[in-house]
Amino acid sequence: MSFMIAFSIASILLCAGMIIRAKVAFIRNMLVPASVIAGILGMIVMNTNLIQATNAEMFTVIVTQLFTITFISIGLTSNNKANNDHTAGKQIARGSLGMGMLWNLLYALTPAVGAVVILLVGGYFGMDALYGLLIPFAFTQGPGQAATFGSIFEQQYGIENAAMVGLTFAAIGFIACFLIGVPLAKYGLKRGLAKKYGESEIKDYVKRGYYTKNEKRESIGQETVFSGNMDTMTFHFTMIGICYVLALGMASLISMIPGIGPTLGGMLFIYGMLAGYFVKMVLKKLQLDHLLDNTFQTKITGWSTDYLVVCSFMAVQFSIIGQWIVPIIIEAVVIAALTIAVVLYFGKRLGGDNDFSRTLGLLGTSLGTVPSGIALVRIIEPSLRSTTAIELGMMNIPMMFSYITVSTIMMIMAGTLSITAGILWLLAPVPIYLILLKVFKAWGRKTYDFKEEAEPIKSKKKSYA
């Protein structure tokens, strides 16, 4: 009952978010997603004790489970946008490697800076510097990771209320994502930085947040199963259920590894994605992969992401993190500023005619999640005509380097590394990522400038062809 009440409240608030987005001019023009609006409303509702039938802990559980479902759905989704054109292939490779390495750089840099910030100001509020290490899971990975790793820190290392602090960071990250990202996208439109792939102006349905009766709409997928036997939606969710059980099995096996097993076993989302890949592979071998409609599968991913965002806001309890709210906000502001500076500097130097689109995508991903990054990209190219969306998916491959940072954070939490030595270890891979950006030719001359129209910059891009 507590779960159903929590789900129902989130649903009501999502509807309220849609109405507010459509009717309030300021919010409509800022293009704030309904899920973020609903989340902010929900955070207020939960912290004023207007709802007694459920609690913040339930929303934390929902966030963790939805995060796993999201990754299962990603694993079950194939990429049919592959392009055999050699030039496009090189563009995608450079973009995904470049953005992946920049993400790795931020993933390593932000916990080091976050720990320093809390070391400097946290003591005045009784906040341990270890909490500063939670920022990369929240900002560069989103509320699901923040809740997952926060729970691991609580259960394995006794770091009280770590999940709550992580979710608070994630909520602030989402707000920063759209407060900064949307004006940046709109300014880029005015400067003509999206002429090749995008629009000259933002369409009414984008501002409004929904389509009117007579507007052209995209399909959400095709039927793959005869409804008299089983509904297509039912089939897709049965695959998710199978993957979830497989993920639990893999997590249980990994948790048996001495020492690091329990920690690695707690990362259920990873095994969920691997299970999704495995099930998709089996279906392909059996020539049944057509039963999973990619377009519909992405809608399931979007569904889980929307509810994940709402519930992550609603899981924040001011009564618990209230005494730490000042250092939390200070760290969040510092990390947001650092993230924006890194993305704006390197984003225009990745070496492609879609670098502005890449900048928006990386900014949204580094302050929220990949879906929030794609949401910013859609502002300037609603049809996703460039390779940016593909690159945001493929950047997950070089992002595997992030386990170096995760391992370092775990050692600091376990007391194997002191906080000072840990900060130095966190910073150690940063020069390597910068070198790799040069090696992959993803750090070159500017391909666009906010002070100029897009056209004059084109002559500078020949060296990247």
DOTORGU-436182 format. One record per residue (C-alpha): x, y, z; residue in one letter. Coordinates in steps of 0.001 Angstrom, whole numbers, plus 500000, padded with zeros to 6 digits. Last residue first. Layout:
// DOTORGU-436182
<nuse east="X" north="Y" up="Z" resn="A"/>
...
This chain:
// DOTORGU-436182
<nuse east="537674" north="516398" up="458518" resn="A"/>
<nuse east="539066" north="517861" up="461714" resn="Y"/>
<nuse east="541664" north="520141" up="460088" resn="S"/>
<nuse east="538942" north="521627" up="457915" resn="K"/>
<nuse east="537061" north="522991" up="460982" resn="K"/>
<nuse east="538544" north="526484" up="461042" resn="K"/>
<nuse east="536755" north="527611" up="457880" resn="S"/>
<nuse east="533443" north="526785" up="459529" resn="K"/>
<nuse east="533961" north="529346" up="462295" resn="I"/>
<nuse east="532801" north="532274" up="460153" resn="P"/>
<nuse east="529368" north="530627" up="459669" resn="E"/>
<nuse east="528403" north="529999" up="463318" resn="A"/>
<nuse east="527815" north="533651" up="464160" resn="E"/>
<nuse east="530309" north="535126" up="466564" resn="E"/>
<nuse east="530575" north="535845" up="470286" resn="K"/>
<nuse east="529302" north="532404" up="471307" resn="F"/>
<nuse east="532195" north="530814" up="469450" resn="D"/>
<nuse east="532274" north="527660" up="467372" resn="Y"/>
<nuse east="534747" north="525001" up="466217" resn="T"/>
<nuse east="537471" north="526027" up="468648" resn="K"/>
<nuse east="540861" north="524489" up="468009" resn="R"/>
<nuse east="541822" north="521054" up="469246" resn="G"/>
<nuse east="541021" north="518613" up="472014" resn="W"/>
<nuse east="539261" north="515540" up="470649" resn="A"/>
<nuse east="542203" north="514459" up="468506" resn="K"/>
<nuse east="542134" north="510979" up="470106" resn="F"/>
<nuse east="545709" north="511478" up="471330" resn="V"/>
<nuse east="544915" north="514979" up="472562" resn="K"/>
<nuse east="541910" north="513810" up="474572" resn="L"/>
<nuse east="544051" north="510892" up="475781" resn="L"/>
<nuse east="546600" north="513337" up="477207" resn="I"/>
<nuse east="543853" north="515185" up="479098" resn="L"/>
<nuse east="542515" north="511886" up="480467" resn="Y"/>
<nuse east="546009" north="510939" up="481651" resn="I"/>
<nuse east="546439" north="514327" up="483350" resn="P"/>
<nuse east="543188" north="513671" up="485324" resn="V"/>
<nuse east="544116" north="510108" up="486363" resn="P"/>
<nuse east="546088" north="511261" up="489486" resn="A"/>
<nuse east="543416" north="513631" up="490862" resn="L"/>
<nuse east="541545" north="510900" up="492723" resn="L"/>
<nuse east="544803" north="509510" up="494127" resn="W"/>
<nuse east="545711" north="512975" up="495440" resn="L"/>
<nuse east="542296" north="513295" up="497101" resn="I"/>
<nuse east="542728" north="509835" up="498608" resn="G"/>
<nuse east="546095" north="510721" up="500127" resn="A"/>
<nuse east="544459" north="513638" up="501933" resn="T"/>
<nuse east="541342" north="511674" up="502954" resn="I"/>
<nuse east="543453" north="508812" up="504260" resn="S"/>
<nuse east="543405" north="505652" up="502214" resn="L"/>
<nuse east="542453" north="502203" up="503522" resn="T"/>
<nuse east="539805" north="503858" up="505709" resn="G"/>
<nuse east="536925" north="501961" up="504082" resn="A"/>
<nuse east="535436" north="505192" up="502716" resn="M"/>
<nuse east="538808" north="506211" up="501272" resn="I"/>
<nuse east="539253" north="502779" up="499696" resn="M"/>
<nuse east="535741" north="502953" up="498211" resn="M"/>
<nuse east="536472" north="506388" up="496750" resn="I"/>
<nuse east="539630" north="505036" up="495100" resn="T"/>
<nuse east="537767" north="502057" up="493646" resn="S"/>
<nuse east="535055" north="504329" up="492231" resn="V"/>
<nuse east="537688" north="506574" up="490638" resn="T"/>
<nuse east="539400" north="503682" up="488861" resn="I"/>
<nuse east="535949" north="502328" up="487999" resn="Y"/>
<nuse east="535437" north="505495" up="485945" resn="S"/>
<nuse east="537610" north="504051" up="483171" resn="F"/>
<nuse east="534434" north="502291" up="481973" resn="M"/>
<nuse east="533339" north="505722" up="480735" resn="M"/>
<nuse east="535264" north="504948" up="477544" resn="P"/>
<nuse east="532406" north="502571" up="476555" resn="I"/>
<nuse east="529520" north="504653" up="477973" resn="N"/>
<nuse east="530419" north="507320" up="475404" resn="M"/>
<nuse east="528493" north="505167" up="472937" resn="M"/>
<nuse east="525114" north="506381" up="474187" resn="G"/>
<nuse east="525967" north="510068" up="474176" resn="L"/>
<nuse east="527625" north="509523" up="470796" resn="E"/>
<nuse east="524407" north="508164" up="469318" resn="I"/>
<nuse east="522498" north="511223" up="470578" resn="A"/>
<nuse east="525168" north="513546" up="469155" resn="T"/>
<nuse east="525225" north="512044" up="465646" resn="T"/>
<nuse east="523165" north="514895" up="464186" resn="S"/>
<nuse east="519511" north="514688" up="463095" resn="R"/>
<nuse east="518094" north="514431" up="466606" resn="L"/>
<nuse east="514588" north="515307" up="465354" resn="S"/>
<nuse east="514100" north="518112" up="467887" resn="P"/>
<nuse east="517531" north="519629" up="467110" resn="E"/>
<nuse east="518165" north="522764" up="469209" resn="I"/>
<nuse east="515899" north="521949" up="472146" resn="I"/>
<nuse east="516366" north="518225" up="471533" resn="R"/>
<nuse east="520005" north="518505" up="472667" resn="V"/>
<nuse east="518856" north="519721" up="476099" resn="L"/>
<nuse east="516524" north="516728" up="476485" resn="A"/>
<nuse east="519353" north="514447" up="475298" resn="I"/>
<nuse east="521473" north="515638" up="478229" resn="G"/>
<nuse east="518540" north="515149" up="480609" resn="S"/>
<nuse east="518167" north="511610" up="479256" resn="P"/>
<nuse east="521934" north="511007" up="479792" resn="V"/>
<nuse east="521572" north="511949" up="483466" resn="T"/>
<nuse east="521967" north="515024" up="485666" resn="G"/>
<nuse east="524737" north="517608" up="485864" resn="L"/>
<nuse east="527333" north="515835" up="483708" resn="S"/>
<nuse east="524707" north="514393" up="481345" resn="T"/>
<nuse east="523066" north="517772" up="480762" resn="G"/>
<nuse east="526431" north="519449" up="480134" resn="L"/>
<nuse east="527589" north="516611" up="477875" resn="L"/>
<nuse east="524471" north="516876" up="475730" resn="G"/>
<nuse east="524634" north="520665" up="475544" resn="L"/>
<nuse east="528305" north="520657" up="474558" resn="T"/>
<nuse east="527712" north="517873" up="472054" resn="R"/>
<nuse east="525031" north="519966" up="470343" resn="S"/>
<nuse east="527483" north="522855" up="470198" resn="F"/>
<nuse east="530122" north="520496" up="468802" resn="D"/>
<nuse east="527881" north="519278" up="465971" resn="N"/>
<nuse east="530194" north="520392" up="463138" resn="D"/>
<nuse east="532967" north="518377" up="464744" resn="G"/>
<nuse east="536289" north="518756" up="466524" resn="G"/>
<nuse east="535925" north="518314" up="470275" resn="L"/>
<nuse east="537093" north="521900" up="470884" resn="R"/>
<nuse east="533773" north="523677" up="471536" resn="K"/>
<nuse east="532885" north="521197" up="474271" resn="G"/>
<nuse east="536311" north="521500" up="475913" resn="F"/>
<nuse east="535891" north="524998" up="477332" resn="Y"/>
<nuse east="532117" north="524933" up="477857" resn="L"/>
<nuse east="532220" north="521483" up="479484" resn="V"/>
<nuse east="535086" north="522315" up="481853" resn="V"/>
<nuse east="533573" north="525661" up="482939" resn="A"/>
<nuse east="530083" north="524194" up="483402" resn="I"/>
<nuse east="531419" north="521337" up="485523" resn="T"/>
<nuse east="533487" north="523659" up="487706" resn="L"/>
<nuse east="530515" north="525982" up="488251" resn="A"/>
<nuse east="528277" north="523021" up="489124" resn="A"/>
<nuse east="530963" north="521661" up="491472" resn="I"/>
<nuse east="531251" north="524979" up="493320" resn="V"/>
<nuse east="527457" north="525424" up="493515" resn="V"/>
<nuse east="526933" north="521852" up="494755" resn="A"/>
<nuse east="529696" north="522202" up="497348" resn="E"/>
<nuse east="528215" north="525425" up="498721" resn="I"/>
<nuse east="524708" north="523960" up="498697" resn="I"/>
<nuse east="525814" north="520867" up="500647" resn="I"/>
<nuse east="527900" north="523001" up="503025" resn="P"/>
<nuse east="524790" north="525108" up="503833" resn="V"/>
<nuse east="522303" north="522222" up="503946" resn="I"/>
<nuse east="524262" north="520270" up="506541" resn="W"/>
<nuse east="522033" north="520971" up="509569" resn="Q"/>
<nuse east="518968" north="520381" up="507384" resn="G"/>
<nuse east="520172" north="517009" up="506023" resn="I"/>
<nuse east="517923" north="514886" up="508238" resn="I"/>
<nuse east="514909" north="517152" up="508791" resn="S"/>
<nuse east="515259" north="518372" up="505216" resn="F"/>
<nuse east="514380" north="514921" up="503945" resn="Q"/>
<nuse east="515079" north="514299" up="500243" resn="V"/>
<nuse east="513238" north="511225" up="498924" resn="A"/>
<nuse east="510681" north="513385" up="497121" resn="M"/>
<nuse east="513357" north="514847" up="494847" resn="F"/>
<nuse east="514569" north="511373" up="493874" resn="S"/>
<nuse east="510961" north="510250" up="493413" resn="C"/>
<nuse east="510288" north="512800" up="490692" resn="V"/>
<nuse east="513530" north="512064" up="488821" resn="V"/>
<nuse east="513035" north="508276" up="488965" resn="L"/>
<nuse east="509450" north="508652" up="487788" resn="Y"/>
<nuse east="510588" north="510439" up="484638" resn="D"/>
<nuse east="513521" north="508052" up="484126" resn="T"/>
<nuse east="511335" north="504949" up="484368" resn="S"/>
<nuse east="508958" north="506277" up="481728" resn="W"/>
<nuse east="511826" north="507413" up="479474" resn="G"/>
<nuse east="513396" north="503957" up="479564" resn="T"/>
<nuse east="509990" north="502449" up="478815" resn="I"/>
<nuse east="509700" north="504883" up="475902" resn="K"/>
<nuse east="513130" north="503726" up="474689" resn="T"/>
<nuse east="511745" north="500176" up="474580" resn="Q"/>
<nuse east="508822" north="501370" up="472446" resn="F"/>
<nuse east="511210" north="502752" up="469851" resn="T"/>
<nuse east="513397" north="499668" up="469969" resn="N"/>
<nuse east="510543" north="497200" up="469453" resn="D"/>
<nuse east="511449" north="493933" up="471129" resn="L"/>
<nuse east="509711" north="491127" up="469219" resn="L"/>
<nuse east="512174" north="491736" up="466361" resn="H"/>
<nuse east="514817" north="490057" up="468530" resn="D"/>
<nuse east="513188" north="486687" up="467846" resn="L"/>
<nuse east="515785" north="485246" up="465474" resn="Q"/>
<nuse east="516787" north="482707" up="468164" resn="L"/>
<nuse east="520313" north="484102" up="468120" resn="K"/>
<nuse east="518825" north="487620" up="468267" resn="K"/>
<nuse east="516647" north="486697" up="471233" resn="L"/>
<nuse east="519721" north="485311" up="473014" resn="V"/>
<nuse east="521684" north="488512" up="472297" resn="M"/>
<nuse east="518851" north="490717" up="473615" resn="K"/>
<nuse east="518701" north="488579" up="476757" resn="V"/>
<nuse east="522459" north="488956" up="477265" resn="F"/>
<nuse east="522515" north="492715" up="476632" resn="Y"/>
<nuse east="519650" north="493193" up="479100" resn="G"/>
<nuse east="521405" north="490977" up="481653" resn="A"/>
<nuse east="524513" north="493145" up="481312" resn="L"/>
<nuse east="522358" north="496259" up="481907" resn="M"/>
<nuse east="520797" north="494696" up="484999" resn="G"/>
<nuse east="524194" north="493507" up="486191" resn="Y"/>
<nuse east="525390" north="497116" up="486194" resn="I"/>
<nuse east="522186" north="498344" up="487867" resn="F"/>
<nuse east="522631" north="495884" up="490741" resn="L"/>
<nuse east="525754" north="497627" up="492063" resn="M"/>
<nuse east="525436" north="496073" up="495540" resn="G"/>
<nuse east="527370" north="492992" up="494462" resn="G"/>
<nuse east="530465" north="495118" up="493876" resn="L"/>
<nuse east="530421" north="496255" up="497507" resn="T"/>
<nuse east="529619" north="492809" up="498927" resn="P"/>
<nuse east="532363" north="491200" up="496804" resn="G"/>
<nuse east="535199" north="493629" up="497599" resn="I"/>
<nuse east="536683" north="491534" up="500399" resn="G"/>
<nuse east="536098" north="487914" up="499431" resn="P"/>
<nuse east="534082" north="487368" up="496228" resn="I"/>
<nuse east="530680" north="485960" up="497253" resn="M"/>
<nuse east="528975" north="489273" up="496362" resn="S"/>
<nuse east="529749" north="488589" up="492693" resn="I"/>
<nuse east="527576" north="485464" up="492715" resn="L"/>
<nuse east="524659" north="487260" up="494380" resn="S"/>
<nuse east="524926" north="490184" up="491966" resn="A"/>
<nuse east="524837" north="487811" up="488996" resn="M"/>
<nuse east="521707" north="486100" up="490331" resn="G"/>
<nuse east="519993" north="489404" up="491092" resn="L"/>
<nuse east="520771" north="490587" up="487565" resn="A"/>
<nuse east="519281" north="487410" up="486105" resn="L"/>
<nuse east="516096" north="488022" up="488124" resn="V"/>
<nuse east="515956" north="491617" up="486856" resn="Y"/>
<nuse east="516580" north="490505" up="483284" resn="C"/>
<nuse east="513600" north="488152" up="483420" resn="I"/>
<nuse east="511388" north="490946" up="484774" resn="G"/>
<nuse east="512568" north="493361" up="482081" resn="I"/>
<nuse east="511816" north="490764" up="479418" resn="M"/>
<nuse east="508324" north="490319" up="480891" resn="T"/>
<nuse east="507927" north="494105" up="480699" resn="F"/>
<nuse east="508454" north="494080" up="476945" resn="H"/>
<nuse east="505983" north="491212" up="476528" resn="F"/>
<nuse east="503310" north="493003" up="478573" resn="T"/>
<nuse east="503687" north="496137" up="476449" resn="M"/>
<nuse east="503146" north="494061" up="473313" resn="T"/>
<nuse east="499947" north="492608" up="474791" resn="D"/>
<nuse east="499768" north="488844" up="475009" resn="M"/>
<nuse east="497745" north="486282" up="473064" resn="N"/>
<nuse east="494807" north="488299" up="471740" resn="G"/>
<nuse east="497190" north="491260" up="471538" resn="S"/>
<nuse east="499286" north="489575" up="468844" resn="F"/>
<nuse east="502910" north="490446" up="469699" resn="V"/>
<nuse east="505186" north="492915" up="467886" resn="T"/>
<nuse east="502924" north="495983" up="467769" resn="E"/>
<nuse east="504828" north="499029" up="466599" resn="Q"/>
<nuse east="506515" north="501939" up="468358" resn="G"/>
<nuse east="505891" north="505335" up="469976" resn="I"/>
<nuse east="505079" north="506923" up="466623" resn="S"/>
<nuse east="506031" north="510571" up="466141" resn="E"/>
<nuse east="503453" north="513355" up="466169" resn="R"/>
<nuse east="502297" north="515943" up="463647" resn="K"/>
<nuse east="500113" north="518612" up="465230" resn="E"/>
<nuse east="496341" north="518539" up="464758" resn="N"/>
<nuse east="495281" north="517403" up="468238" resn="K"/>
<nuse east="497801" north="519532" up="470111" resn="T"/>
<nuse east="501137" north="518102" up="471118" resn="Y"/>
<nuse east="502656" north="518359" up="474598" resn="Y"/>
<nuse east="505354" north="520248" up="476494" resn="G"/>
<nuse east="504109" north="523753" up="475732" resn="R"/>
<nuse east="507589" north="525060" up="474965" resn="K"/>
<nuse east="508455" north="522121" up="472711" resn="V"/>
<nuse east="504957" north="522132" up="471211" resn="Y"/>
<nuse east="505414" north="525793" up="470254" resn="D"/>
<nuse east="508620" north="525154" up="468302" resn="K"/>
<nuse east="511924" north="526661" up="469432" resn="I"/>
<nuse east="513548" north="528785" up="466748" resn="E"/>
<nuse east="516088" north="528546" up="463943" resn="S"/>
<nuse east="515966" north="524778" up="464113" resn="E"/>
<nuse east="518607" north="522108" up="464259" resn="G"/>
<nuse east="521098" north="520077" up="462274" resn="Y"/>
<nuse east="522947" north="522563" up="460092" resn="K"/>
<nuse east="521766" north="525806" up="461694" resn="K"/>
<nuse east="522531" north="524852" up="465305" resn="A"/>
<nuse east="525068" north="527546" up="466230" resn="L"/>
<nuse east="523008" north="530324" up="464652" resn="G"/>
<nuse east="523683" north="532847" up="467398" resn="R"/>
<nuse east="520007" north="532924" up="468380" resn="K"/>
<nuse east="519895" north="529138" up="468585" resn="L"/>
<nuse east="523013" north="529152" up="470760" resn="G"/>
<nuse east="521337" north="531601" up="473121" resn="Y"/>
<nuse east="518356" north="529262" up="473426" resn="K"/>
<nuse east="520607" north="526296" up="474171" resn="A"/>
<nuse east="522573" north="528229" up="476805" resn="L"/>
<nuse east="519342" north="529517" up="478388" resn="P"/>
<nuse east="518150" north="525866" up="478602" resn="V"/>
<nuse east="521391" north="524400" up="479943" resn="G"/>
<nuse east="522018" north="526747" up="482865" resn="I"/>
<nuse east="518734" north="526614" up="484796" resn="L"/>
<nuse east="518058" north="523208" up="483233" resn="F"/>
<nuse east="521124" north="521383" up="484500" resn="C"/>
<nuse east="521347" north="523453" up="487687" resn="A"/>
<nuse east="517944" north="522124" up="488800" resn="I"/>
<nuse east="518949" north="518569" up="487940" resn="F"/>
<nuse east="522214" north="518948" up="489879" resn="G"/>
<nuse east="520397" north="520294" up="492945" resn="I"/>
<nuse east="518244" north="517147" up="492995" resn="A"/>
<nuse east="521320" north="514934" up="492564" resn="A"/>
<nuse east="523156" north="516615" up="495464" resn="F"/>
<nuse east="520105" north="516046" up="497651" resn="T"/>
<nuse east="519968" north="512421" up="496510" resn="L"/>
<nuse east="523589" north="511935" up="497573" resn="G"/>
<nuse east="522972" north="513482" up="500992" resn="V"/>
<nuse east="519984" north="511182" up="501540" resn="M"/>
<nuse east="521930" north="508119" up="500398" resn="A"/>
<nuse east="524787" north="508980" up="502787" resn="A"/>
<nuse east="522404" north="509245" up="505747" resn="N"/>
<nuse east="524960" north="507637" up="508107" resn="E"/>
<nuse east="528304" north="506467" up="506729" resn="I"/>
<nuse east="528520" north="503011" up="508371" resn="G"/>
<nuse east="531000" north="501566" up="505871" resn="Y"/>
<nuse east="529183" north="498662" up="504243" resn="Q"/>
<nuse east="525511" north="499495" up="504888" resn="Q"/>
<nuse east="525630" north="503293" up="504771" resn="E"/>
<nuse east="528261" north="503516" up="502045" resn="F"/>
<nuse east="526367" north="500956" up="499961" resn="I"/>
<nuse east="523127" north="502915" up="500448" resn="S"/>
<nuse east="524826" north="506105" up="499235" resn="G"/>
<nuse east="526205" north="504139" up="496298" resn="F"/>
<nuse east="522732" north="503113" up="495189" resn="T"/>
<nuse east="520942" north="506358" up="496062" resn="A"/>
<nuse east="523499" north="508525" up="494264" resn="A"/>
<nuse east="523623" north="506055" up="491370" resn="Q"/>
<nuse east="519871" north="506318" up="490875" resn="G"/>
<nuse east="519831" north="510071" up="491488" resn="P"/>
<nuse east="522145" north="510957" up="488609" resn="G"/>
<nuse east="525452" north="509823" up="487133" resn="Q"/>
<nuse east="527689" north="512879" up="486653" resn="T"/>
<nuse east="526066" north="515012" up="489353" resn="F"/>
<nuse east="524852" north="512498" up="491934" resn="A"/>
<nuse east="527487" north="509746" up="491785" resn="F"/>
<nuse east="530166" north="512408" up="491294" resn="P"/>
<nuse east="529058" north="514349" up="494420" resn="I"/>
<nuse east="529248" north="511547" up="496985" resn="L"/>
<nuse east="532893" north="512260" up="497865" resn="L"/>
<nuse east="531870" north="515397" up="499762" resn="G"/>
<nuse east="530191" north="513166" up="502327" resn="Y"/>
<nuse east="533623" north="511869" up="503324" resn="L"/>
<nuse east="534574" north="515399" up="504434" resn="A"/>
<nuse east="532525" north="514886" up="507603" resn="D"/>
<nuse east="529772" north="517390" up="508361" resn="M"/>
<nuse east="529524" north="518891" up="511866" resn="G"/>
<nuse east="528375" north="522271" up="510562" resn="F"/>
<nuse east="531563" north="524294" up="511132" resn="Y"/>
<nuse east="533596" north="521252" up="510101" resn="G"/>
<nuse east="531933" north="521186" up="506704" resn="G"/>
<nuse east="533485" north="524433" up="505458" resn="V"/>
<nuse east="537093" north="523691" up="504481" resn="L"/>
<nuse east="537059" north="519885" up="504553" resn="L"/>
<nuse east="533661" north="519996" up="502838" resn="I"/>
<nuse east="535154" north="521995" up="499951" resn="V"/>
<nuse east="538236" north="519755" up="499773" resn="V"/>
<nuse east="536050" north="516631" up="499562" resn="A"/>
<nuse east="534034" north="518190" up="496745" resn="G"/>
<nuse east="537184" north="519167" up="494823" resn="V"/>
<nuse east="538447" north="515573" up="494933" resn="A"/>
<nuse east="534970" north="514189" up="494295" resn="P"/>
<nuse east="534555" north="516502" up="491261" resn="T"/>
<nuse east="537884" north="515838" up="489540" resn="L"/>
<nuse east="537641" north="512092" up="488970" resn="A"/>
<nuse east="534111" north="512050" up="487533" resn="Y"/>
<nuse east="534824" north="515319" up="485741" resn="L"/>
<nuse east="537793" north="513765" up="483933" resn="L"/>
<nuse east="535832" north="510596" up="483220" resn="N"/>
<nuse east="533061" north="512698" up="481659" resn="W"/>
<nuse east="535671" north="514517" up="479579" resn="L"/>
<nuse east="537045" north="511138" up="478490" resn="M"/>
<nuse east="533591" north="509944" up="477470" resn="G"/>
<nuse east="532846" north="513181" up="475635" resn="M"/>
<nuse east="536012" north="512822" up="473576" resn="G"/>
<nuse east="535641" north="509087" up="472968" resn="L"/>
<nuse east="531983" north="509454" up="471939" resn="S"/>
<nuse east="532667" north="512477" up="469722" resn="G"/>
<nuse east="535790" north="511078" up="468094" resn="R"/>
<nuse east="534170" north="507720" up="467353" resn="A"/>
<nuse east="530949" north="509331" up="466091" resn="I"/>
<nuse east="532858" north="511650" up="463761" resn="Q"/>
<nuse east="535039" north="508799" up="462507" resn="K"/>
<nuse east="531941" north="506752" up="461745" resn="G"/>
<nuse east="530280" north="509698" up="460008" resn="A"/>
<nuse east="533323" north="510023" up="457740" resn="T"/>
<nuse east="533319" north="506297" up="456958" resn="H"/>
<nuse east="529615" north="506172" up="456100" resn="D"/>
<nuse east="528270" north="502876" up="457383" resn="N"/>
<nuse east="525877" north="504632" up="459756" resn="N"/>
<nuse east="524544" north="502912" up="462848" resn="A"/>
<nuse east="521154" north="504329" up="463766" resn="K"/>
<nuse east="519620" north="500980" up="464625" resn="N"/>
<nuse east="520996" north="500994" up="468157" resn="N"/>
<nuse east="519498" north="498137" up="470075" resn="S"/>
<nuse east="517561" north="498544" up="473323" resn="T"/>
<nuse east="517473" north="495674" up="475813" resn="L"/>
<nuse east="520556" north="496957" up="477640" resn="G"/>
<nuse east="519027" north="500426" up="477978" resn="I"/>
<nuse east="515873" north="498826" up="479386" resn="S"/>
<nuse east="517919" north="496932" up="481968" resn="I"/>
<nuse east="519676" north="500202" up="482839" resn="F"/>
<nuse east="516368" north="501967" up="483429" resn="T"/>
<nuse east="515026" north="499035" up="485450" resn="I"/>
<nuse east="518066" north="499237" up="487756" resn="T"/>
<nuse east="517512" north="502956" up="488267" resn="F"/>
<nuse east="513830" north="502305" up="488880" resn="L"/>
<nuse east="514757" north="499983" up="491748" resn="Q"/>
<nuse east="517060" north="502499" up="493463" resn="T"/>
<nuse east="514641" north="505390" up="492985" resn="V"/>
<nuse east="511736" north="503312" up="494345" resn="I"/>
<nuse east="513728" north="502412" up="497470" resn="V"/>
<nuse east="514544" north="506088" up="498083" resn="T"/>
<nuse east="510865" north="506938" up="497550" resn="F"/>
<nuse east="509894" north="504406" up="500216" resn="M"/>
<nuse east="512445" north="505910" up="502618" resn="E"/>
<nuse east="510872" north="509338" up="502088" resn="A"/>
<nuse east="507592" north="508205" up="503566" resn="N"/>
<nuse east="504120" north="506855" up="502795" resn="T"/>
<nuse east="500620" north="507218" up="504290" resn="A"/>
<nuse east="501469" north="510443" up="506157" resn="Q"/>
<nuse east="501326" north="513011" up="503346" resn="I"/>
<nuse east="501114" north="516716" up="504206" resn="L"/>
<nuse east="504214" north="516313" up="506361" resn="N"/>
<nuse east="505692" north="519648" up="505191" resn="T"/>
<nuse east="508848" north="517919" up="503945" resn="N"/>
<nuse east="506981" north="515449" up="501739" resn="M"/>
<nuse east="504827" north="518089" up="500058" resn="V"/>
<nuse east="507770" north="520447" up="499436" resn="I"/>
<nuse east="509880" north="517660" up="497920" resn="M"/>
<nuse east="506892" north="516630" up="495850" resn="G"/>
<nuse east="506493" north="520109" up="494372" resn="L"/>
<nuse east="510199" north="520120" up="493463" resn="I"/>
<nuse east="509866" north="516659" up="491961" resn="G"/>
<nuse east="506777" north="517562" up="489966" resn="A"/>
<nuse east="508583" north="520531" up="488401" resn="I"/>
<nuse east="511590" north="518282" up="487672" resn="V"/>
<nuse east="509374" north="515577" up="486149" resn="S"/>
<nuse east="507408" north="518129" up="484108" resn="A"/>
<nuse east="510609" north="519123" up="482333" resn="P"/>
<nuse east="511742" north="522783" up="482642" resn="V"/>
<nuse east="511572" north="524389" up="479200" resn="L"/>
<nuse east="512698" north="527772" up="480611" resn="M"/>
<nuse east="510049" north="529437" up="478426" resn="N"/>
<nuse east="507353" north="527213" up="479900" resn="R"/>
<nuse east="508606" north="527853" up="483434" resn="I"/>
<nuse east="508410" north="531622" up="482931" resn="F"/>
<nuse east="505088" north="531471" up="481082" resn="A"/>
<nuse east="503202" north="529337" up="483613" resn="V"/>
<nuse east="500391" north="527489" up="481793" resn="K"/>
<nuse east="501945" north="524587" up="479883" resn="A"/>
<nuse east="504740" north="523749" up="482321" resn="R"/>
<nuse east="502337" north="524162" up="485260" resn="I"/>
<nuse east="499866" north="521760" up="483673" resn="I"/>
<nuse east="502539" north="519170" up="482913" resn="M"/>
<nuse east="503961" north="519447" up="486432" resn="G"/>
<nuse east="500495" north="518937" up="487926" resn="A"/>
<nuse east="500209" north="515745" up="485893" resn="C"/>
<nuse east="503622" north="514657" up="487197" resn="L"/>
<nuse east="502453" north="515528" up="490710" resn="L"/>
<nuse east="499461" north="513211" up="490417" resn="I"/>
<nuse east="501717" north="510405" up="489186" resn="S"/>
<nuse east="504237" north="510897" up="492020" resn="A"/>
<nuse east="501371" north="510758" up="494503" resn="I"/>
<nuse east="500091" north="507564" up="492884" resn="S"/>
<nuse east="503504" north="505869" up="493001" resn="F"/>
<nuse east="503945" north="506782" up="496684" resn="A"/>
<nuse east="500417" north="505561" up="497468" resn="I"/>
<nuse east="501101" north="502336" up="495559" resn="M"/>
<nuse east="504372" north="501787" up="497430" resn="F"/>
<nuse east="502829" north="502406" up="500855" resn="S"/>
<nuse east="500000" north="500000" up="500000" resn="M"/>
